[in-house]
Amino acid sequence: MTTRSGETGHRTAASLRVLLTGGRAPVTLDLARMLHRAGHRVYVAESAVRHLTRSSSAVEQCAVVPSPRHNTRAYLEELERLAQDWQIDLLIPMCEEVFYVAQGADRLRAYCRVLVTTLEQLHALHHKYGFIQLAGSLGLSVPDTRLINSRQEWTEAQSVLGEEGDWVWKPVYSRFAAKVRMPTLITDDAGAGTVQEGSVSEKKHRHLRNDPPEEGELSSISPWVAQAFIPGQMLCTYSIAHEGQLVAHATYDSRYRTGSVGASVFFEQVEHEGALAWVRQFVQATGFSGQIGFDFIEGQDRQVYAIECNPRATSGIHLFHPGDDLVRALTEPETLVEEGRMVTPARGSKAMLMLPMLGNGLQQIFCQGKLRAWVAAWRGARDVVYMRQDIQPLFEQFAVVLTAWRLARSQKFSLTEALTHDIEWNGEQQ
C-alpha cells in the first residue's frame, strides 16, 4: 500500500531526541523542520561554523564538531559525547559524513540507534565503477562503464572508445557532477548549445580527445570511469529502506541545475514505475537499510539506466513536505514494513532552492523558448530554505555562501568543493 505524503496518517506518540549531522545542507534544514513539526526534539552536529540549521527555530541545540574528513577520530569521539550529553535516541547522517559515521557506528549504537549501513556496503555504492558492477550483476540495466586507473590507460581508452560512440568521463569519487567531462554537441545551422547529461537530443555528438587529469587526480587509488553516453531524460530518486524493503520513495525531475551538469536546484515529483521497480529490486537484493538515492537516464527506448548511486539523503526529501509520513519512515520504518506501506510525495510536488534557481533563470533569458518553461517551473515551487515561521535560515544562507566563496578563493577550490571539502569521502581507510 502506498501513502501520499501530506495525507492524514498515524503520528508517532513518543517524542524522540534526534541528532542530525550535515547541518549545512538544505535537506537537513528541511528534515529538521519536519521532525520538529512531528513533535521530536532536534539536535545538529556540524563541522562548519556557519550553516543553514544553526539559527533554525526547529533545532534545540547545535554543536560545532571536528572535521570528519580531516580528524575522524576526534569527530567520532565528539558524536559519542553529544549522544550521551543530549540523550539522543536516533542519529541520522545526512551528507557524505555518513561514511565516517559508519566507521564509528558500533560504538555509537551503545548510546542510540544509528541510521547507517556498513562502511563496506556504502563504499560499494559510492564507488562509481563498483556500483555499476554490482547493479549489473543483479541483472539491472546500467550503461557500459570502463575503469581508468592511469594516464596511460586514459590515453589508450581515448583511442579505442572514440570509435565506439560517445562517452562521459568522471572520477569514481566525486559529487555534484564535479569534473565530469561530457561529449561535445555538434550542431547544424538551426541551433547551438552544449550537451547536458540526461537531455533528450536527436543531434549528433562527438567525444573529442581529452587531456588526462592532472597528476594526482588519476591513479589506482583515485581512478576515473568512462561511461557510455545515453541520450535521454535525467531522473533522480530518493528512498528510505529498512532491511531490503522500501518504506518511502520519490522519483523526481531535476532539469534545472548549477551550470550545465552541476547540482540540481529544482525538483518536481514524477510518477515512474520503471525507476521504482529498479530501486525496489536493488534494495531487496542488497538488503539495504537507510537513505539512498540514484541518478537514472531514461533512454529513448523508455528503459531506465542507473548511472550513479548516492547512499545518503538527496534532494528528493524536499518533495515530502510537510513530512509527517516521511518522519515515520525514518523513526519507525519497521512499523511501515509491518503495515505494508510505502510513503510517496503528493502528486505534483515541486520544490526549489530559490537563489540558485534565480541564477539559472538569468541563463534562460538568453535561450529562445526556454524562459517560459522556467517560469512555469518556478510557479508553485516551494523554496526549501524560506519559511515564514523560521525566517533566520533565509539570511544565514548568504553567510554560508560567502564563507565558502572565501575558502574557494584562498584554496583555489571550486565553490562546490569548498562547500564539501571537510566532509567528503574518497575511499579512505579501505
N, C-alpha and C positions, 0 to 999 in steps of 0.2 A: 504494500500500500504506500502511496506517495502522498505526502502532506506538503501543501504550499506554505512557504514562509509568510507570516502575516495572518494566517488563518487562526481562529481561536483554537487553542490547544491546551494540553496539560502543562502547568508550570511547576518547576521544582519547588518543594516545600522548604527544603533546607537551604540556608544561606551558606555558601562556601567562601572561603578565602582563596582567591585565585591570583597566582603570580604569573605575569606575562613578561617575557623578555622581548627585546627588539622594539622598544618604545618609540623609535624614530619613524617607524613605518605607518602609513595611513591605515593599513589593515589592523594594526594593533590598536590604534585610536578607536576605530570603528568597533572592534570586538570589545574593548573596554567599556564603551558606552552600552553595547548590547548586554554584557554581563551585569553592569550596574542597573540597567533597567529591569533585569530579571531578578534583582534582589541580592546579587552577590557582591562581595567586597573585593575590590580590585587593587592589586599592587603591581608595580613595574620595576624591573631591574634593567638598566641601560648603561652602556659604556660611554655614550656621547652625553656631554653636559647639556647641550640644547637638543631637545627632541619634542615631537608633537604631543606626547601624552603627559609631559611634566607639569603642564598647567591645566590639565583637564579636570573638571569637577567630578568626573566619573571615577577618578583614581584616588584611593585613600592615601597612599604614600608612594614616592619614587625614590630609588637609590641609584647613585652613580657607582658602577662596578668596574673592575679592571677589564681591559680588552680581552675578549675570549680568544682572539687570534694570537695576540702578542704576549699574553700572560694567562694561559689556560688554567694552570693550577690555582692561581690566586682567584680567578674568575669563579671556578667551581667551588672553592672554599667559601667565597662570599655568598654564592647562591645557597649553600648549606646553612650558613649563618642566618641569612634572611628567612629561609624556610622555617627555621626554628624560632627566630625572634617574632616573626609575623604569624606564626602558627598556620602556615599555608596548608591547604587541603589539596590543591591541584596546581601544577606548574605546566604552562603551555608555552613552549618556544615558538616564536612567530617568524623569524628570519633565518639567515644562514648560521646563526649561533646554535641552531638545532644540532649541528654536528658536534659541537663542543659539549653541549648539554648531554648528548648521548654518551660521551666518554665518561661522564660522572653520574650517569643515571642510576646505577646500582646504589651508590651512596646516597643520592638524593631521595631515592624511594624509601629510605629509612624514616623520612620525615613527611613525605607527601606522595600523591600519585603524580607521575610524570608522563605527559602525553608525547612519547617519543619511542620509536622502534630502535633496533640495534644500529650501531655505527656501521657495521658491515653491510646491512641492508641499505642504509642511507647512501653509502658510498656507491653501491651497485646502481642505484637510481640516479645519483647526481652526475656520475661519470658519463659523458655523452655517448661514448662508444660502448661502455659496459651496459648501459640501459638498452641501447638498440639490440645488442646481442641477446640480452635477457628476454626482451619482448619478442624478438624473432623466434627464439627457442620455444616460446609458448604458442606459436602459431599466429601471432598477432601481426597486423600489417605495419611495416616500417620501411623507410626508404633505404636503398643501398648506401652503406656507410663504410668508409675506409679509415683505418687508423694511421696517422702520420707521426713517426717518432723522431725524425731527424731532418735536418735541412737537405740531406742527400735524398731521403725518401720524398720530401716535398718536391724537389726538382724532378725526380723520376715520375711521381704521380701527376705532375703538371703535364708532362708529355703524353702519358698514357690516357689519363682521364679526359684530356681535352678532345680526344677523338670519340669519346663515349657519350657526350652530352654535356649538360650544364650542371655545375656543382656549387655547393655552398661550403665555405671553409670557416672553421671556428675552433677555438680551444676546447678541450674536453672539460676544463674547469673555467666556466665563465657565467656571467649573469647579465640580464637585461640586454642581450644581444651585443654585448661589448666585443669589439674586434671582429665581428662577423664580416666576411667578405662574400658579397653576393655576385651572381652573374651580371654581366653588363647587358642592358637592354638596347637592342638595335631597333631604331625607329625609322619609319619612312617619312615622307614629306607631310603626312597627315598629322603627325604628333611627335612629342618628345617627352622623355621622363626617365625615371630610374625605377628599377625593379624593387618592389617591396616583397619580403618573404611572405608568401601567402596571398599575394594579389592575383586575381584572375587576369590572364592576358593571352591573346592569340598571337601576339607579336613574337618574333624570333629573339632568342637570347644567345649571347656568346660569352663564354668564360675566357677572359683574357689571361695571359700568363701573369701570375702574381709573384712578386718578390717574396722570399720566405720571411717569416717573422724575425725580429731582432734576436741576437744571441741571448740565450737565457729564457726566451719566450717559447722555444720549441725544443723539447728533449724527450727522452723516455719517461722522465718524471713529470713533465708538463707537455704531453702530446696534443696534437690537433686532430680533427677529423675532417674528411671531405665527404659531404653528404649530397646524394643526388638531388638536384633541384626539381621540385614537383610544382608545376603551376596549379594554383587553386586558391581556395579561401582559407585563411587562418582562423582556427578556432582554439579556444583555451578552455580548460576545465579546472574546477576546484571541487575537491571531495573530502569527506571525512569517513574513515573506515574503522571498523572495530573487528579485529581478528578475521579479516578477509571479507567482511560484509559491509556494504555501503550503507551509511546512515544519513548522509547528506551529499548532494551533488548539484553542481551548476555547470552548464555549458554556456559560454559567452563569446560574443564577437568583440574584438578589440582592435578595430580598424584605425583608430587614431592613436599615434604614438609620438614619443620624443624622437625626432629625426625620422629617417626612413624605415629603420628596423629596430628602434630602441624600445624602451619600456612603454607599456600601454598606459593611456591616460583617460580612456573612455571604455565603458563596459556595458554591454547590453545582453540580457538573457535571451537565449535561443533554445528552442526545442530541437534536440538532435539525438535520435535513437541510436545512430551508429556510434557516436562518441561515447554515449552512456554504456552501450554494450561492450565497447572496447575496454573502458575503465573497469567495469564490473568484472570482466573476465580476468584482467590483470590483477586486480585486488584479491580476487578469490584464489588465483593460482599462487600468489606470493604470500597470502595470509597477512597482508599489511594492516597495521593499526596506526592511526594518526591522521594528520592533514597531508594531502598530496594534490599536486596539480600537473597537468600535461598540456603540451602545445601540440596541436594537430594541424595538418593540411588536409582539407577535403579536396581531393583531386577532381579533375573534370569527369572521371568515371564514377563520382559520388562515393568512392571509397575513402575512408579516413586513414591517414598515415601519421603515427606519432613520431615527432621529431625530437622531443626533449621531455624530461621529467623534472619537476621541482618538488622534492619530498618535504614540503613545508607549506605554510599559508601562502595563498596567492590572492590576487585582487578580486577573484570571484566571490570572496567573502562579503564584498560590498553589496552584492545583489540580494542578500538575505535580510536587509534592514526591514523592520526594526529588530528582528533576530531572536525572538523568544524560542522558536523551534531549533534554530542553529545552536543556541546555548545548550539546549538539551542534548544535541548530538555530541557536543564536546564534554559536557559534565556527566551525562548518564547514557552513553551510547549503548550499553548492554540492554537498557530498557527498550530502546528503539528496535534493537535486534529482536528481542522477545516479542515485541508488538508487530514485527514485520513491516516497519515504517521506514521510509526514506524521505528526508526533508529536501525540498527544492524551492527555488525562489518563486515569488509571484510572477505570473505571466507579464511580460513587457517591462520587467525591472530594468532600470538604467541608472548608472552612476558615473561620476567623473571626478577627476582631480582638476579643479577649476582653473588654477593658474597655468599649468602646462597645456590644458585644453585650449585656453585663450591663445597661447603661443602657437598652437597648431592651427587655430583658426586664422591667424595672420598669414600663415603659409597658404591657406586655401584661397585667400583673396586673389592670389595671382594664378590660380589654377582654374581655368574656364570650366564652369559647370559644377565645381566641387563645393563652392561656398554654400549653395542652397542645401546640399546634403549635410554639411557640417551644422548648419543652423537647425535642421530637423533633428539631428542627433543631440544637440545642446538642449533643445526644448524638452522639459520634463525629466532631465537627468539631474539626480541629486549630487551636490558637491559633498564628498565624503568627509571633508575637513570642517566645513561650516555647520554649526548647529546653534540655533538662537539661545538655547538654554545652557550652552557650553561654548562660549564665544572665544575664549583665550587661545585655543589651538590655531584659530584662523590667523592670528597675529604671530604666533610662535613660528609658523612655517617660514616666514620671511627671515627670521634669525637662523633657522636651520639651514636654509639655502645659502645665506650669506657666510655662515661658518664653513660650510662645505666648499663654497667658491674660494674662500681664502686658503683653505688647505690644498685644494686642487692647484691653485696658482703657485703656492710655495713648494709643493712636492712634484709639480708637473704631472699631476693626475688629470684624468677627465673628471667632470663633475660627478658622474655616476660612480666612478672608482672612489672618489672622496667620500661619498655617502656610505660606502660599504667596506672600506679598506680594513677596518679594525674588527670586523665580524666575519668576513668571507672565509671560506674553507676550500682549499685546493688540494685535497688528498693527503694532508699532513697526518703523520703517525699511522700510516697504513703499511 
